[in-house]
């Protein structure tokens, strides 16, 4: 049997990720099996094991693919020669929300992550990966805010940790609400409003003494 080329192997891997997206979205992560994914992809179970140890690794590959387009934008924000990191950070958030709103496959990926990954003992490893993804995302936000501070675009006494938490809460909340109430929430409109509010608030209300006194 001829040895597969690197290109063929990469294509098989992509096919498996796309098949897993379909299966996870249809059945949920807990109820899905590697056999389901192999059948959807039109390959053998052995082909799945060639690329992934288990379905949780495939789930992480789906998440990684969702986040990969943001890496270049983050790198630009963190570049010391970037004169306007705050605007680049805003562009990143706008890009992310528009991609979720307009790209069906990206929306499907977020539906899997938010709605189809059940909180079960079998999915405990995914819960830990969610936690790590949160920490990784927080670090990227921290670097973006620090870059903006270094350019004098944000106050030096900015409470960065509060800003990070605030953005996570707002962004996660608007995505979740839209996914469960797509006919009620105008996602693009509300996402723009959320981003506007965040950048106004972070300049005015996230100093060291801005917390509640009660």
Secondary structure, DSSP 8 states (H G I E B T S, - for coil): -----HHHHHHHHHHHHHHHHHHHHHH-TTT--HHHHHHHHTS-HHHHHHH-SSHHHHHHHHHHHHHHHHHHHHHHHH-TT-S-HHHHHHHHHHHHHHHHHH-HHHHHHHHHHHHSS---GGGHHHHHHHHHHHHHHHHHHHHHHHHHHHTTSS-TT--HHHHHHHHHHHHHHHHHHHHH-TTT--HHHHHHHHHHHHHHHHHHS-STT-S---
